Amino acid sequence: MTVPETGVTAGKTKFYQGTQQTEPLFCIEPGIPCEHARAQASELMGYVQELTISGLMDENPKLVWAAYYLGALAKTLMDDAEAGLAS
């Protein structure tokens, strides 16, 4: 039996598009249960995998870019959940 994680997202992690950007494209809200944030990140990574394979097989760069942004969102979720668990 696993013990559920405690902790909530810190709300400090932001994703910036490109270099020299001062405004984040998106950020994670504080207070999301870390267990939920990590589950959502895992689901997003499944979509990233599917979009990447489809984009490469169909030579469709739009799908690859969509995968890139979903992957960035998943990483931002994971990083913020880890920051919340560490605090």
N, C-alpha and C positions, 0 to 999 in steps of 0.2 A: 504494500500500500504506500503510495507516495503522498507526501505532505504537500499541500498546496503552497505555492510561493506567497510570500507577503511582500508588500511594497507596491508603490505606484510610480508611474513615470514622473521624472523630474521636471519635464517641460523645458529643458535647456538645450536640447539638440535641434539643430536647424540644418536644412539642406540649401546650399547655394548653387545656382546654375553657373558654371564657368568660373574663371578667375577674375579677380578684381571686382566682384559683386558685393555690394553692401547690404542689399535687401534679400532676405531668404525667400526661396521659392515656396517652401513649406516648413513648418515646425510642428513638433509634437506638443499637444496640450498636457499640462501637468494633471496628475490625479487619476490617470487610467490605470487600472490594475495591471501589474507587470505580466501576470499570467495571460491576460487577454491580449495585451500588446504583442507578446511573443507568439501567441497562437495566430494572430492576424498577420504578423510578419512571415510566419511559416507558410500560410496560405498564399500570400503575395508571391513568395519565392516559387511556389508551384506554378503560378501563372507566368512568372518570368521565364521559367524553363520552357513551358509550352510556347510562349510567344517567340522566344529566341530560336527554338528549333523550327517553328513555322516560318519565321521571317527569313532564316537562312535557306531553308528548303525551297521556299517560294520566291527567293530573292526580292523580299519586300522590306526595305529599310524602315518603313513606318512601324512595322511590328517590332523590329529590333530596338527602335527608339522608345516605343512604349514599354518594352521590357526593361530598358535602361532606367526609365523613370520609376517604374514599379519596384525595381531592385533598390534604387536609391531610397524610396519610401520605406521599404522593408528594413534596410540598414539603419535608417534614422530611427525607426521604431525600436529595433533591437538595441541600438546604442543608448537610447533614452531609457529603455527598461533597465538596462544594466546600470546606468547612472542612478536610477531610482532604487535599485536593490542595494547598491553600494552605500547609499546615504542612510 
